[in-house]
Amino acid sequence: MGDLAQTTNDNNEETKEENKQEQDSKLEFSEDEVSLIAKMFRLVGERWSLIAGRIPGRTAEEIEKYWTTKHSASSER
């Protein structure tokens, strides 16, 4: 019975790692997406839902996280 518990724990760890990798890959944006985000940001500012409406498959939260991550790192330099 101890083996079953260990197998379950191993499966949970694998699932957590897969979810983390999936979330990380979601923050990878294509050059076209990055360009569109930058253009839209100059036009409408931090209206993330409006920007997300122009990029199929992306949420406002993903775009905001991407933008703030990329631009907060560059502004600290």
N, C-alpha and C positions, 0 to 999 in steps of 0.2 A: 504494500500500500504506500510505502514511502516513495517507491519509484514513480507511482502515479502522480504524487504531489510534486516531485521534482520535474517530471515531464510537463506538468501544467505550468509550473513556474518558468521553465525554459520557453514554453510557447508564449507566455505573457511577455517575457523579455523580448522575444523576436517580434511580436506584434508591436510593442512600444517602439522598437528600433525602426520597423517598417513605417510606422506612422510619422516618426520624426523625419525620416528620409523623404517621405511623400510631402510633408510640409515644407522642408527645405527646397525641394525641387519646384514647388509651387512659386517660390520667390525668385526663381530664375526666369528672367524676362528676356524676350527676344529683342534684337536691336530695333525692330519696328515698334514694339510695344513701348520700349524706353523712349524712343523719339516721340511717339504719340503722347505719352504721359507728360513729357517735358513741354510739348507744344500746348497741350490742354491746361497744364498747370499755369503757364504764362497767361493764358486766356481767362481762366476761371478761378485760379487760386486753389485753395484747399477744399474744393467741392468734389471730394473723392467719389461719391456715388455718381455724379455727372460724368467724371472721367471713366469710371468703371463701365458705364453704359455704352461707351465707345469701344471697349475691349472685350470681346466675347470670352466667356469662361473665367473672367477675373472679377473678384469682389472688391468693393470699396476698401475693405479692411486690408486685403493683400496689397493693393496699390499704395495705400497710405503707409503701411509698414515698409514696403520696398522704398518708397520715396524718403521717408524719414530716416531709415537706416543708411541709405546711400548719401544723403545730404547732411546728416548730422556728423557722419564720419569725415566728410570732406571739409566741413566748416570748423572742425576742431584742429585742423592742421595749421 
